[in-house]
Amino acid sequence: MEPLYYVIAIMGCGDAGTACEQARVEPIRYRSALECQAAMPAALTRNNDLSFPELTGACQQQGTRMARVDTRPPG
């Protein structure tokens, strides 16, 4: 299974940030949400060729998150 990581989705929006739709996903993987958010300004600059009045970005989790199951009997 793949580990959990984050990617930046580039969103193209109408005027005043309305009717946003995902336009691209950056190929770079980040190990944490904080690392992903810190990279957002550079990602938006790299994607300024999209024809939308406004661009924004969102960090999205990718990969598999595993849950820990305790199989020991209670008590």
C-alpha positions as CSV (number, residue, x, y, z in Angstrom):
1,M,0.0,0.0,0.0
2,E,1.1,3.5,-0.7
3,P,1.9,5.9,2.2
4,L,-0.2,9.0,2.8
5,Y,1.0,12.1,0.9
6,Y,-0.4,15.4,-0.3
7,V,-0.7,17.0,-3.7
8,I,-1.7,20.5,-4.8
9,A,-4.9,20.7,-6.9
10,I,-5.0,23.9,-9.0
11,M,-8.5,25.3,-9.1
12,G,-9.7,27.7,-11.8
13,C,-12.5,30.0,-10.6
14,G,-14.9,32.6,-12.1
15,D,-14.9,36.2,-10.9
16,A,-15.0,36.6,-7.1
17,G,-13.9,33.0,-6.6
18,T,-17.2,31.5,-7.7
19,A,-17.8,28.3,-9.7
20,C,-14.4,26.8,-9.1
21,E,-13.3,23.6,-10.9
22,Q,-10.2,21.5,-10.7
23,A,-7.9,22.4,-13.6
24,R,-4.7,20.5,-12.8
25,V,-3.0,18.5,-10.1
26,E,0.7,19.2,-9.5
27,P,2.9,16.1,-9.9
28,I,4.9,16.9,-6.7
29,R,4.1,14.9,-3.6
30,Y,4.5,16.4,-0.1
31,R,4.8,14.5,3.2
32,S,2.7,16.8,5.2
33,A,-0.2,19.3,4.8
34,L,2.0,22.0,6.1
35,E,4.7,21.3,3.5
36,C,2.1,21.3,0.8
37,Q,0.6,24.6,1.9
38,A,4.0,26.2,2.0
39,A,4.6,25.2,-1.6
40,M,1.2,26.7,-2.7
41,P,2.4,30.2,-3.9
42,A,5.1,28.7,-6.2
43,A,2.6,26.2,-7.6
44,L,0.1,28.9,-8.4
45,T,2.8,30.9,-10.1
46,R,3.8,27.8,-12.2
47,N,0.2,27.4,-13.4
48,N,-0.6,31.0,-14.3
49,D,-1.1,29.9,-18.0
50,L,-4.6,28.7,-17.2
51,S,-7.4,30.9,-18.6
52,F,-9.5,31.6,-15.5
53,P,-10.2,35.0,-13.9
54,E,-8.9,33.5,-10.6
55,L,-6.7,30.6,-9.6
56,T,-6.5,29.0,-6.2
57,G,-5.1,25.8,-4.9
58,A,-6.0,23.1,-2.4
59,C,-3.9,20.4,-0.7
60,Q,-5.5,17.0,-1.2
61,Q,-4.6,13.8,0.6
62,Q,-3.6,10.9,-1.6
63,G,-2.5,7.4,-0.9
64,T,-3.9,5.0,1.7
65,R,-4.5,5.7,5.4
66,M,-4.4,2.6,7.5
67,A,-6.5,2.2,10.6
68,R,-5.0,0.5,13.6
69,V,-7.3,-2.3,15.0
70,D,-6.9,-3.6,18.5
71,T,-7.7,-7.3,18.5
72,R,-7.1,-7.8,22.2
73,P,-10.1,-8.7,24.2
74,P,-11.4,-5.8,26.5
75,G,-10.5,-5.9,30.1
